[in-house]
Amino acid sequence: MNMEEPLVHCPKCGEEHPIQSVLTAQSNQNVIFECPKCGYEKRNILTSKG
Ligand SMILES: [Zn+2]
């Protein structure tokens, strides 16, 4: 059985990281992306709701 973990591409360095290690869910439903390699950070990824 393979453990398939969803991977996220860092838009800056292009590295792939497991989604759980780069995405942090906030209590206010904001999601922060943080790349452990290059330090790229992006807030409020999920902004579909106004
Ligand atoms: Zn990166």
mmCIF file of the protein (N, C-alpha, C, O) and its ligand, coordinates in Angstrom:
data_MODEL
# 
_entry.id   MODEL 
# 
loop_
_entity.id 
_entity.type 
_entity.pdbx_number_of_molecules 
1 polymer     1 
2 non-polymer 1 
# 
_entity_poly.entity_id                      1 
_entity_poly.type                           'polypeptide(L)' 
_entity_poly.nstd_linkage                   no 
_entity_poly.nstd_monomer                   no 
_entity_poly.pdbx_seq_one_letter_code       MNMEEPLVHCPKCGEEHPIQSVLTAQSNQNVIFECPKCGYEKRNILTSKG 
_entity_poly.pdbx_seq_one_letter_code_can   MNMEEPLVHCPKCGEEHPIQSVLTAQSNQNVIFECPKCGYEKRNILTSKG 
_entity_poly.pdbx_strand_id                 A 
# 
loop_
_entity_poly_seq.entity_id 
_entity_poly_seq.num 
_entity_poly_seq.mon_id 
_entity_poly_seq.hetero 
1 1  MET n 
1 2  ASN n 
1 3  MET n 
1 4  GLU n 
1 5  GLU n 
1 6  PRO n 
1 7  LEU n 
1 8  VAL n 
1 9  HIS n 
1 10 CYS n 
1 11 PRO n 
1 12 LYS n 
1 13 CYS n 
1 14 GLY n 
1 15 GLU n 
1 16 GLU n 
1 17 HIS n 
1 18 PRO n 
1 19 ILE n 
1 20 GLN n 
1 21 SER n 
1 22 VAL n 
1 23 LEU n 
1 24 THR n 
1 25 ALA n 
1 26 GLN n 
1 27 SER n 
1 28 ASN n 
1 29 GLN n 
1 30 ASN n 
1 31 VAL n 
1 32 ILE n 
1 33 PHE n 
1 34 GLU n 
1 35 CYS n 
1 36 PRO n 
1 37 LYS n 
1 38 CYS n 
1 39 GLY n 
1 40 TYR n 
1 41 GLU n 
1 42 LYS n 
1 43 ARG n 
1 44 ASN n 
1 45 ILE n 
1 46 LEU n 
1 47 THR n 
1 48 SER n 
1 49 LYS n 
1 50 GLY n 
# 
loop_
_struct_asym.id 
_struct_asym.entity_id 
A 1 
B 2 
# 
loop_
_chem_comp.id 
_chem_comp.type 
_chem_comp.mon_nstd_flag 
ALA 'L-peptide linking' y 
ARG 'L-peptide linking' y 
ASN 'L-peptide linking' y 
CYS 'L-peptide linking' y 
GLN 'L-peptide linking' y 
GLU 'L-peptide linking' y 
GLY 'peptide linking'   y 
HIS 'L-peptide linking' y 
ILE 'L-peptide linking' y 
LEU 'L-peptide linking' y 
LYS 'L-peptide linking' y 
MET 'L-peptide linking' y 
PHE 'L-peptide linking' y 
PRO 'L-peptide linking' y 
SER 'L-peptide linking' y 
THR 'L-peptide linking' y 
TYR 'L-peptide linking' y 
VAL 'L-peptide linking' y 
ZN  non-polymer         . 
# 
_pdbx_entity_nonpoly.entity_id   2 
_pdbx_entity_nonpoly.name        ? 
_pdbx_entity_nonpoly.comp_id     ZN 
# 
_pdbx_nonpoly_scheme.asym_id         B 
_pdbx_nonpoly_scheme.entity_id       2 
_pdbx_nonpoly_scheme.mon_id          ZN 
_pdbx_nonpoly_scheme.ndb_seq_num     1 
_pdbx_nonpoly_scheme.pdb_seq_num     101 
_pdbx_nonpoly_scheme.auth_seq_num    101 
_pdbx_nonpoly_scheme.pdb_mon_id      ZN 
_pdbx_nonpoly_scheme.auth_mon_id     ZN 
_pdbx_nonpoly_scheme.pdb_strand_id   A 
_pdbx_nonpoly_scheme.pdb_ins_code    . 
# 
loop_
_atom_site.group_PDB 
_atom_site.id 
_atom_site.type_symbol 
_atom_site.label_atom_id 
_atom_site.label_alt_id 
_atom_site.label_comp_id 
_atom_site.label_asym_id 
_atom_site.label_entity_id 
_atom_site.label_seq_id 
_atom_site.pdbx_PDB_ins_code 
_atom_site.Cartn_x 
_atom_site.Cartn_y 
_atom_site.Cartn_z 
_atom_site.occupancy 
_atom_site.B_iso_or_equiv 
_atom_site.pdbx_formal_charge 
_atom_site.auth_seq_id 
_atom_site.auth_comp_id 
_atom_site.auth_asym_id 
_atom_site.auth_atom_id 
_atom_site.pdbx_PDB_model_num 
ATOM   1   N  N  . MET A 1 1  ? 0.843   -1.208 0.000  1.00 0.00 ? 1   MET A N  1 
ATOM   2   C  CA . MET A 1 1  ? 0.000   0.000  0.000  1.00 0.00 ? 1   MET A CA 1 
ATOM   3   C  C  . MET A 1 1  ? 0.870   1.246  0.000  1.00 0.00 ? 1   MET A C  1 
ATOM   4   O  O  . MET A 1 1  ? 1.767   1.406  0.828  1.00 0.00 ? 1   MET A O  1 
ATOM   5   N  N  . ASN A 1 2  ? 0.590   2.088  -0.914 1.00 0.00 ? 2   ASN A N  1 
ATOM   6   C  CA . ASN A 1 2  ? 1.362   3.321  -0.998 1.00 0.00 ? 2   ASN A CA 1 
ATOM   7   C  C  . ASN A 1 2  ? 0.663   4.450  -0.244 1.00 0.00 ? 2   ASN A C  1 
ATOM   8   O  O  . ASN A 1 2  ? -0.558  4.599  -0.280 1.00 0.00 ? 2   ASN A O  1 
ATOM   9   N  N  . MET A 1 3  ? 1.470   5.217  0.421  1.00 0.00 ? 3   MET A N  1 
ATOM   10  C  CA . MET A 1 3  ? 0.918   6.395  1.082  1.00 0.00 ? 3   MET A CA 1 
ATOM   11  C  C  . MET A 1 3  ? 1.041   7.583  0.134  1.00 0.00 ? 3   MET A C  1 
ATOM   12  O  O  . MET A 1 3  ? 2.085   8.228  0.045  1.00 0.00 ? 3   MET A O  1 
ATOM   13  N  N  . GLU A 1 4  ? -0.024  7.846  -0.549 1.00 0.00 ? 4   GLU A N  1 
ATOM   14  C  CA . GLU A 1 4  ? 0.021   8.951  -1.512 1.00 0.00 ? 4   GLU A CA 1 
ATOM   15  C  C  . GLU A 1 4  ? -0.393  10.247 -0.837 1.00 0.00 ? 4   GLU A C  1 
ATOM   16  O  O  . GLU A 1 4  ? -1.557  10.476 -0.509 1.00 0.00 ? 4   GLU A O  1 
ATOM   17  N  N  . GLU A 1 5  ? 0.592   11.058 -0.654 1.00 0.00 ? 5   GLU A N  1 
ATOM   18  C  CA . GLU A 1 5  ? 0.328   12.343 -0.031 1.00 0.00 ? 5   GLU A CA 1 
ATOM   19  C  C  . GLU A 1 5  ? 0.322   13.414 -1.113 1.00 0.00 ? 5   GLU A C  1 
ATOM   20  O  O  . GLU A 1 5  ? 1.221   13.449 -1.953 1.00 0.00 ? 5   GLU A O  1 
ATOM   21  N  N  . PRO A 1 6  ? -0.666  14.274 -1.104 1.00 0.00 ? 6   PRO A N  1 
ATOM   22  C  CA . PRO A 1 6  ? -0.726  15.325 -2.109 1.00 0.00 ? 6   PRO A CA 1 
ATOM   23  C  C  . PRO A 1 6  ? 0.478   16.260 -2.010 1.00 0.00 ? 6   PRO A C  1 
ATOM   24  O  O  . PRO A 1 6  ? 0.853   16.692 -0.919 1.00 0.00 ? 6   PRO A O  1 
ATOM   25  N  N  . LEU A 1 7  ? 1.071   16.562 -3.145 1.00 0.00 ? 7   LEU A N  1 
ATOM   26  C  CA . LEU A 1 7  ? 2.243   17.423 -3.169 1.00 0.00 ? 7   LEU A CA 1 
ATOM   27  C  C  . LEU A 1 7  ? 1.878   18.808 -3.678 1.00 0.00 ? 7   LEU A C  1 
ATOM   28  O  O  . LEU A 1 7  ? 1.001   18.981 -4.524 1.00 0.00 ? 7   LEU A O  1 
ATOM   29  N  N  . VAL A 1 8  ? 2.583   19.783 -3.129 1.00 0.00 ? 8   VAL A N  1 
ATOM   30  C  CA . VAL A 1 8  ? 2.362   21.160 -3.548 1.00 0.00 ? 8   VAL A CA 1 
ATOM   31  C  C  . VAL A 1 8  ? 3.641   21.701 -4.150 1.00 0.00 ? 8   VAL A C  1 
ATOM   32  O  O  . VAL A 1 8  ? 4.722   21.561 -3.576 1.00 0.00 ? 8   VAL A O  1 
ATOM   33  N  N  . HIS A 1 9  ? 3.509   22.318 -5.307 1.00 0.00 ? 9   HIS A N  1 
ATOM   34  C  CA . HIS A 1 9  ? 4.654   22.930 -5.966 1.00 0.00 ? 9   HIS A CA 1 
ATOM   35  C  C  . HIS A 1 9  ? 4.883   24.331 -5.406 1.00 0.00 ? 9   HIS A C  1 
ATOM   36  O  O  . HIS A 1 9  ? 3.964   25.149 -5.354 1.00 0.00 ? 9   HIS A O  1 
ATOM   37  N  N  . CYS A 1 10 ? 6.090   24.590 -4.999 1.00 0.00 ? 10  CYS A N  1 
ATOM   38  C  CA . CYS A 1 10 ? 6.426   25.952 -4.604 1.00 0.00 ? 10  CYS A CA 1 
ATOM   39  C  C  . CYS A 1 10 ? 6.587   26.795 -5.861 1.00 0.00 ? 10  CYS A C  1 
ATOM   40  O  O  . CYS A 1 10 ? 7.374   26.447 -6.742 1.00 0.00 ? 10  CYS A O  1 
ATOM   41  N  N  . PRO A 1 11 ? 5.851   27.899 -5.956 1.00 0.00 ? 11  PRO A N  1 
ATOM   42  C  CA . PRO A 1 11 ? 5.917   28.744 -7.150 1.00 0.00 ? 11  PRO A CA 1 
ATOM   43  C  C  . PRO A 1 11 ? 7.249   29.469 -7.292 1.00 0.00 ? 11  PRO A C  1 
ATOM   44  O  O  . PRO A 1 11 ? 7.542   30.015 -8.355 1.00 0.00 ? 11  PRO A O  1 
ATOM   45  N  N  . LYS A 1 12 ? 8.042   29.481 -6.256 1.00 0.00 ? 12  LYS A N  1 
ATOM   46  C  CA . LYS A 1 12 ? 9.302   30.211 -6.297 1.00 0.00 ? 12  LYS A CA 1 
ATOM   47  C  C  . LYS A 1 12 ? 10.476  29.311 -6.676 1.00 0.00 ? 12  LYS A C  1 
ATOM   48  O  O  . LYS A 1 12 ? 11.201  29.590 -7.631 1.00 0.00 ? 12  LYS A O  1 
ATOM   49  N  N  . CYS A 1 13 ? 10.655  28.225 -5.915 1.00 0.00 ? 13  CYS A N  1 
ATOM   50  C  CA . CYS A 1 13 ? 11.813  27.363 -6.164 1.00 0.00 ? 13  CYS A CA 1 
ATOM   51  C  C  . CYS A 1 13 ? 11.440  26.099 -6.920 1.00 0.00 ? 13  CYS A C  1 
ATOM   52  O  O  . CYS A 1 13 ? 12.309  25.386 -7.423 1.00 0.00 ? 13  CYS A O  1 
ATOM   53  N  N  . GLY A 1 14 ? 10.128  25.821 -6.999 1.00 0.00 ? 14  GLY A N  1 
ATOM   54  C  CA . GLY A 1 14 ? 9.677   24.691 -7.788 1.00 0.00 ? 14  GLY A CA 1 
ATOM   55  C  C  . GLY A 1 14 ? 9.770   23.360 -7.092 1.00 0.00 ? 14  GLY A C  1 
ATOM   56  O  O  . GLY A 1 14 ? 9.484   22.326 -7.696 1.00 0.00 ? 14  GLY A O  1 
ATOM   57  N  N  . GLU A 1 15 ? 10.158  23.360 -5.850 1.00 0.00 ? 15  GLU A N  1 
ATOM   58  C  CA . GLU A 1 15 ? 10.247  22.119 -5.099 1.00 0.00 ? 15  GLU A CA 1 
ATOM   59  C  C  . GLU A 1 15 ? 8.860   21.574 -4.788 1.00 0.00 ? 15  GLU A C  1 
ATOM   60  O  O  . GLU A 1 15 ? 7.900   22.329 -4.634 1.00 0.00 ? 15  GLU A O  1 
ATOM   61  N  N  . GLU A 1 16 ? 8.775   20.271 -4.699 1.00 0.00 ? 16  GLU A N  1 
ATOM   62  C  CA . GLU A 1 16 ? 7.529   19.653 -4.291 1.00 0.00 ? 16  GLU A CA 1 
ATOM   63  C  C  . GLU A 1 16 ? 7.605   19.273 -2.825 1.00 0.00 ? 16  GLU A C  1 
ATOM   64  O  O  . GLU A 1 16 ? 8.582   18.677 -2.372 1.00 0.00 ? 16  GLU A O  1 
ATOM   65  N  N  . HIS A 1 17 ? 6.580   19.621 -2.105 1.00 0.00 ? 17  HIS A N  1 
ATOM   66  C  CA . HIS A 1 17 ? 6.523   19.277 -0.692 1.00 0.00 ? 17  HIS A CA 1 
ATOM   67  C  C  . HIS A 1 17 ? 5.152   18.715 -0.365 1.00 0.00 ? 17  HIS A C  1 
ATOM   68  O  O  . HIS A 1 17 ? 4.153   19.116 -0.962 1.00 0.00 ? 17  HIS A O  1 
ATOM   69  N  N  . PRO A 1 18 ? 5.102   17.790 0.578  1.00 0.00 ? 18  PRO A N  1 
ATOM   70  C  CA . PRO A 1 18 ? 3.811   17.285 1.049  1.00 0.00 ? 18  PRO A CA 1 
ATOM   71  C  C  . PRO A 1 18 ? 2.950   18.425 1.560  1.00 0.00 ? 18  PRO A C  1 
ATOM   72  O  O  . PRO A 1 18 ? 3.419   19.319 2.264  1.00 0.00 ? 18  PRO A O  1 
ATOM   73  N  N  . ILE A 1 19 ? 1.700   18.372 1.196  1.00 0.00 ? 19  ILE A N  1 
ATOM   74  C  CA . ILE A 1 19 ? 0.806   19.498 1.490  1.00 0.00 ? 19  ILE A CA 1 
ATOM   75  C  C  . ILE A 1 19 ? 0.724   19.787 2.983  1.00 0.00 ? 19  ILE A C  1 
ATOM   76  O  O  . ILE A 1 19 ? 0.538   20.930 3.401  1.00 0.00 ? 19  ILE A O  1 
ATOM   77  N  N  . GLN A 1 20 ? 0.864   18.745 3.769  1.00 0.00 ? 20  GLN A N  1 
ATOM   78  C  CA . GLN A 1 20 ? 0.749   18.941 5.209  1.00 0.00 ? 20  GLN A CA 1 
ATOM   79  C  C  . GLN A 1 20 ? 1.939   19.686 5.790  1.00 0.00 ? 20  GLN A C  1 
ATOM   80  O  O  . GLN A 1 20 ? 1.842   20.284 6.862  1.00 0.00 ? 20  GLN A O  1 
ATOM   81  N  N  . SER A 1 21 ? 3.065   19.651 5.081  1.00 0.00 ? 21  SER A N  1 
ATOM   82  C  CA . SER A 1 21 ? 4.259   20.278 5.625  1.00 0.00 ? 21  SER A CA 1 
ATOM   83  C  C  . SER A 1 21 ? 4.404   21.727 5.181  1.00 0.00 ? 21  SER A C  1 
ATOM   84  O  O  . SER A 1 21 ? 5.211   22.470 5.740  1.00 0.00 ? 21  SER A O  1 
ATOM   85  N  N  . VAL A 1 22 ? 3.628   22.133 4.182  1.00 0.00 ? 22  VAL A N  1 
ATOM   86  C  CA . VAL A 1 22 ? 3.776   23.493 3.680  1.00 0.00 ? 22  VAL A CA 1 
ATOM   87  C  C  . VAL A 1 22 ? 2.538   24.347 3.883  1.00 0.00 ? 22  VAL A C  1 
ATOM   88  O  O  . VAL A 1 22 ? 2.607   25.576 3.855  1.00 0.00 ? 22  VAL A O  1 
ATOM   89  N  N  . LEU A 1 23 ? 1.406   23.688 4.088  1.00 0.00 ? 23  LEU A N  1 
ATOM   90  C  CA . LEU A 1 23 ? 0.175   24.445 4.280  1.00 0.00 ? 23  LEU A CA 1 
ATOM   91  C  C  . LEU A 1 23 ? -0.239  24.453 5.741  1.00 0.00 ? 23  LEU A C  1 
ATOM   92  O  O  . LEU A 1 23 ? -0.287  23.416 6.402  1.00 0.00 ? 23  LEU A O  1 
ATOM   93  N  N  . THR A 1 24 ? -0.534  25.634 6.220  1.00 0.00 ? 24  THR A N  1 
ATOM   94  C  CA . THR A 1 24 ? -1.004  25.770 7.591  1.00 0.00 ? 24  THR A CA 1 
ATOM   95  C  C  . THR A 1 24 ? -2.392  26.397 7.581  1.00 0.00 ? 24  THR A C  1 
ATOM   96  O  O  . THR A 1 24 ? -2.575  27.512 7.091  1.00 0.00 ? 24  THR A O  1 
ATOM   97  N  N  . ALA A 1 25 ? -3.344  25.692 8.112  1.00 0.00 ? 25  ALA A N  1 
ATOM   98  C  CA . ALA A 1 25 ? -4.708  26.195 8.148  1.00 0.00 ? 25  ALA A CA 1 
ATOM   99  C  C  . ALA A 1 25 ? -4.929  27.023 9.410  1.00 0.00 ? 25  ALA A C  1 
ATOM   100 O  O  . ALA A 1 25 ? -4.655  26.580 10.525 1.00 0.00 ? 25  ALA A O  1 
ATOM   101 N  N  . GLN A 1 26 ? -5.427  28.223 9.202  1.00 0.00 ? 26  GLN A N  1 
ATOM   102 C  CA . GLN A 1 26 ? -5.700  29.089 10.328 1.00 0.00 ? 26  GLN A CA 1 
ATOM   103 C  C  . GLN A 1 26 ? -7.135  28.875 10.816 1.00 0.00 ? 26  GLN A C  1 
ATOM   104 O  O  . GLN A 1 26 ? -7.963  28.281 10.126 1.00 0.00 ? 26  GLN A O  1 
ATOM   105 N  N  . SER A 1 27 ? -7.398  29.364 11.996 1.00 0.00 ? 27  SER A N  1 
ATOM   106 C  CA . SER A 1 27 ? -8.724  29.187 12.578 1.00 0.00 ? 27  SER A CA 1 
ATOM   107 C  C  . SER A 1 27 ? -9.777  29.983 11.821 1.00 0.00 ? 27  SER A C  1 
ATOM   108 O  O  . SER A 1 27 ? -10.961 29.646 11.843 1.00 0.00 ? 27  SER A O  1 
ATOM   109 N  N  . ASN A 1 28 ? -9.331  31.045 11.148 1.00 0.00 ? 28  ASN A N  1 
ATOM   110 C  CA . ASN A 1 28 ? -10.271 31.860 10.388 1.00 0.00 ? 28  ASN A CA 1 
ATOM   111 C  C  . ASN A 1 28 ? -10.357 31.411 8.938  1.00 0.00 ? 28  ASN A C  1 
ATOM   112 O  O  . ASN A 1 28 ? -10.721 32.189 8.056  1.00 0.00 ? 28  ASN A O  1 
ATOM   113 N  N  . GLN A 1 29 ? -10.023 30.164 8.701  1.00 0.00 ? 29  GLN A N  1 
ATOM   114 C  CA . GLN A 1 29 ? -10.138 29.521 7.394  1.00 0.00 ? 29  GLN A CA 1 
ATOM   115 C  C  . GLN A 1 29 ? -9.147  30.070 6.375  1.00 0.00 ? 29  GLN A C  1 
ATOM   116 O  O  . GLN A 1 29 ? -9.237  29.749 5.190  1.00 0.00 ? 29  GLN A O  1 
ATOM   117 N  N  . ASN A 1 30 ? -8.219  30.880 6.815  1.00 0.00 ? 30  ASN A N  1 
ATOM   118 C  CA . ASN A 1 30 ? -7.135  31.266 5.919  1.00 0.00 ? 30  ASN A CA 1 
ATOM   119 C  C  . ASN A 1 30 ? -6.116  30.147 5.850  1.00 0.00 ? 30  ASN A C  1 
ATOM   120 O  O  . ASN A 1 30 ? -5.927  29.399 6.810  1.00 0.00 ? 30  ASN A O  1 
ATOM   121 N  N  . VAL A 1 31 ? -5.466  30.042 4.712  1.00 0.00 ? 31  VAL A N  1 
ATOM   122 C  CA . VAL A 1 31 ? -4.438  29.020 4.558  1.00 0.00 ? 31  VAL A CA 1 
ATOM   123 C  C  . VAL A 1 31 ? -3.129  29.695 4.176  1.00 0.00 ? 31  VAL A C  1 
ATOM   124 O  O  . VAL A 1 31 ? -3.078  30.503 3.248  1.00 0.00 ? 31  VAL A O  1 
ATOM   125 N  N  . ILE A 1 32 ? -2.093  29.359 4.891  1.00 0.00 ? 32  ILE A N  1 
ATOM   126 C  CA . ILE A 1 32 ? -0.787  29.947 4.625  1.00 0.00 ? 32  ILE A CA 1 
ATOM   127 C  C  . ILE A 1 32 ? 0.126   28.895 4.020  1.00 0.00 ? 32  ILE A C  1 
ATOM   128 O  O  . ILE A 1 32 ? 0.303   27.811 4.575  1.00 0.00 ? 32  ILE A O  1 
ATOM   129 N  N  . PHE A 1 33 ? 0.706   29.234 2.869  1.00 0.00 ? 33  PHE A N  1 
ATOM   130 C  CA . PHE A 1 33 ? 1.700   28.376 2.243  1.00 0.00 ? 33  PHE A CA 1 
ATOM   131 C  C  . PHE A 1 33 ? 3.083   28.853 2.648  1.00 0.00 ? 33  PHE A C  1 
ATOM   132 O  O  . PHE A 1 33 ? 3.407   30.035 2.528  1.00 0.00 ? 33  PHE A O  1 
ATOM   133 N  N  . GLU A 1 34 ? 3.900   27.915 3.132  1.00 0.00 ? 34  GLU A N  1 
ATOM   134 C  CA . GLU A 1 34 ? 5.259   28.292 3.504  1.00 0.00 ? 34  GLU A CA 1 
ATOM   135 C  C  . GLU A 1 34 ? 6.206   27.207 3.037  1.00 0.00 ? 34  GLU A C  1 
ATOM   136 O  O  . GLU A 1 34 ? 6.100   26.051 3.447  1.00 0.00 ? 34  GLU A O  1 
ATOM   137 N  N  . CYS A 1 35 ? 7.138   27.594 2.170  1.00 0.00 ? 35  CYS A N  1 
ATOM   138 C  CA . CYS A 1 35 ? 8.098   26.641 1.641  1.00 0.00 ? 35  CYS A CA 1 
ATOM   139 C  C  . CYS A 1 35 ? 9.270   26.494 2.608  1.00 0.00 ? 35  CYS A C  1 
ATOM   140 O  O  . CYS A 1 35 ? 9.915   27.486 2.947  1.00 0.00 ? 35  CYS A O  1 
ATOM   141 N  N  . PRO A 1 36 ? 9.556   25.271 3.054  1.00 0.00 ? 36  PRO A N  1 
ATOM   142 C  CA . PRO A 1 36 ? 10.650  25.043 3.995  1.00 0.00 ? 36  PRO A CA 1 
ATOM   143 C  C  . PRO A 1 36 ? 12.017  25.165 3.340  1.00 0.00 ? 36  PRO A C  1 
ATOM   144 O  O  . PRO A 1 36 ? 13.033  25.232 4.033  1.00 0.00 ? 36  PRO A O  1 
ATOM   145 N  N  . LYS A 1 37 ? 12.052  25.195 2.024  1.00 0.00 ? 37  LYS A N  1 
ATOM   146 C  CA . LYS A 1 37 ? 13.340  25.246 1.340  1.00 0.00 ? 37  LYS A CA 1 
ATOM   147 C  C  . LYS A 1 37 ? 13.788  26.668 1.065  1.00 0.00 ? 37  LYS A C  1 
ATOM   148 O  O  . LYS A 1 37 ? 14.896  27.060 1.431  1.00 0.00 ? 37  LYS A O  1 
ATOM   149 N  N  . CYS A 1 38 ? 12.923  27.442 0.418  1.00 0.00 ? 38  CYS A N  1 
ATOM   150 C  CA . CYS A 1 38 ? 13.325  28.791 0.021  1.00 0.00 ? 38  CYS A CA 1 
ATOM   151 C  C  . CYS A 1 38 ? 12.692  29.862 0.903  1.00 0.00 ? 38  CYS A C  1 
ATOM   152 O  O  . CYS A 1 38 ? 13.060  31.035 0.837  1.00 0.00 ? 38  CYS A O  1 
ATOM   153 N  N  . GLY A 1 39 ? 11.744  29.445 1.723  1.00 0.00 ? 39  GLY A N  1 
ATOM   154 C  CA . GLY A 1 39 ? 11.142  30.393 2.638  1.00 0.00 ? 39  GLY A CA 1 
ATOM   155 C  C  . GLY A 1 39 ? 10.024  31.211 2.035  1.00 0.00 ? 39  GLY A C  1 
ATOM   156 O  O  . GLY A 1 39 ? 9.542   32.165 2.646  1.00 0.00 ? 39  GLY A O  1 
ATOM   157 N  N  . TYR A 1 40 ? 9.607   30.836 0.830  1.00 0.00 ? 40  TYR A N  1 
ATOM   158 C  CA . TYR A 1 40 ? 8.502   31.545 0.196  1.00 0.00 ? 40  TYR A CA 1 
ATOM   159 C  C  . TYR A 1 40 ? 7.240   31.414 1.030  1.00 0.00 ? 40  TYR A C  1 
ATOM   160 O  O  . TYR A 1 40 ? 6.914   30.331 1.517  1.00 0.00 ? 40  TYR A O  1 
ATOM   161 N  N  . GLU A 1 41 ? 6.548   32.502 1.188  1.00 0.00 ? 41  GLU A N  1 
ATOM   162 C  CA . GLU A 1 41 ? 5.343   32.485 1.993  1.00 0.00 ? 41  GLU A CA 1 
ATOM   163 C  C  . GLU A 1 41 ? 4.221   33.202 1.285  1.00 0.00 ? 41  GLU A C  1 
ATOM   164 O  O  . GLU A 1 41 ? 4.403   34.286 0.731  1.00 0.00 ? 41  GLU A O  1 
ATOM   165 N  N  . LYS A 1 42 ? 3.064   32.583 1.311  1.00 0.00 ? 42  LYS A N  1 
ATOM   166 C  CA . LYS A 1 42 ? 1.907   33.207 0.700  1.00 0.00 ? 42  LYS A CA 1 
ATOM   167 C  C  . LYS A 1 42 ? 0.692   32.989 1.584  1.00 0.00 ? 42  LYS A C  1 
ATOM   168 O  O  . LYS A 1 42 ? 0.412   31.877 2.029  1.00 0.00 ? 42  LYS A O  1 
ATOM   169 N  N  . ARG A 1 43 ? -0.006  34.061 1.821  1.00 0.00 ? 43  ARG A N  1 
ATOM   170 C  CA . ARG A 1 43 ? -1.173  33.977 2.694  1.00 0.00 ? 43  ARG A CA 1 
ATOM   171 C  C  . ARG A 1 43 ? -2.473  33.971 1.891  1.00 0.00 ? 43  ARG A C  1 
ATOM   172 O  O  . ARG A 1 43 ? -2.513  34.340 0.717  1.00 0.00 ? 43  ARG A O  1 
ATOM   173 N  N  . ASN A 1 44 ? -3.510  33.545 2.561  1.00 0.00 ? 44  ASN A N  1 
ATOM   174 C  CA . ASN A 1 44 ? -4.852  33.614 1.985  1.00 0.00 ? 44  ASN A CA 1 
ATOM   175 C  C  . ASN A 1 44 ? -4.928  32.962 0.624  1.00 0.00 ? 44  ASN A C  1 
ATOM   176 O  O  . ASN A 1 44 ? -5.337  33.588 -0.354 1.00 0.00 ? 44  ASN A O  1 
ATOM   177 N  N  . ILE A 1 45 ? -4.533  31.703 0.562  1.00 0.00 ? 45  ILE A N  1 
ATOM   178 C  CA . ILE A 1 45 ? -4.544  31.005 -0.699 1.00 0.00 ? 45  ILE A CA 1 
ATOM   179 C  C  . ILE A 1 45 ? -5.977  30.759 -1.166 1.00 0.00 ? 45  ILE A C  1 
ATOM   180 O  O  . ILE A 1 45 ? -6.306  30.936 -2.339 1.00 0.00 ? 45  ILE A O  1 
ATOM   181 N  N  . LEU A 1 46 ? -6.803  30.354 -0.237 1.00 0.00 ? 46  LEU A N  1 
ATOM   182 C  CA . LEU A 1 46 ? -8.182  30.076 -0.592 1.00 0.00 ? 46  LEU A CA 1 
ATOM   183 C  C  . LEU A 1 46 ? -9.017  31.340 -0.408 1.00 0.00 ? 46  LEU A C  1 
ATOM   184 O  O  . LEU A 1 46 ? -9.439  31.675 0.698  1.00 0.00 ? 46  LEU A O  1 
ATOM   185 N  N  . THR A 1 47 ? -9.239  32.019 -1.509 1.00 0.00 ? 47  THR A N  1 
ATOM   186 C  CA . THR A 1 47 ? -9.950  33.288 -1.434 1.00 0.00 ? 47  THR A CA 1 
ATOM   187 C  C  . THR A 1 47 ? -11.178 33.273 -2.317 1.00 0.00 ? 47  THR A C  1 
ATOM   188 O  O  . THR A 1 47 ? -11.557 34.285 -2.906 1.00 0.00 ? 47  THR A O  1 
ATOM   189 N  N  . SER A 1 48 ? -11.789 32.108 -2.397 1.00 0.00 ? 48  SER A N  1 
ATOM   190 C  CA . SER A 1 48 ? -12.950 31.986 -3.277 1.00 0.00 ? 48  SER A CA 1 
ATOM   191 C  C  . SER A 1 48 ? -14.172 32.683 -2.687 1.00 0.00 ? 48  SER A C  1 
ATOM   192 O  O  . SER A 1 48 ? -15.090 33.087 -3.401 1.00 0.00 ? 48  SER A O  1 
ATOM   193 N  N  . LYS A 1 49 ? -14.151 32.811 -1.359 1.00 0.00 ? 49  LYS A N  1 
ATOM   194 C  CA . LYS A 1 49 ? -15.285 33.461 -0.711 1.00 0.00 ? 49  LYS A CA 1 
ATOM   195 C  C  . LYS A 1 49 ? -14.941 34.895 -0.345 1.00 0.00 ? 49  LYS A C  1 
ATOM   196 O  O  . LYS A 1 49 ? -13.873 35.180 0.195  1.00 0.00 ? 49  LYS A O  1 
ATOM   197 N  N  . GLY A 1 50 ? -15.867 35.783 -0.649 1.00 0.00 ? 50  GLY A N  1 
ATOM   198 C  CA . GLY A 1 50 ? -15.654 37.173 -0.350 1.00 0.00 ? 50  GLY A CA 1 
ATOM   199 C  C  . GLY A 1 50 ? -16.079 37.455 1.064  1.00 0.00 ? 50  GLY A C  1 
ATOM   200 O  O  . GLY A 1 50 ? -15.979 38.593 1.523  1.00 0.00 ? 50  GLY A O  1 
HETATM 201 ZN ZN . ZN  B 2 .  ? 10.299  27.157 -2.363 1.00 0.00 2 101 ZN  A ZN 1 
# 
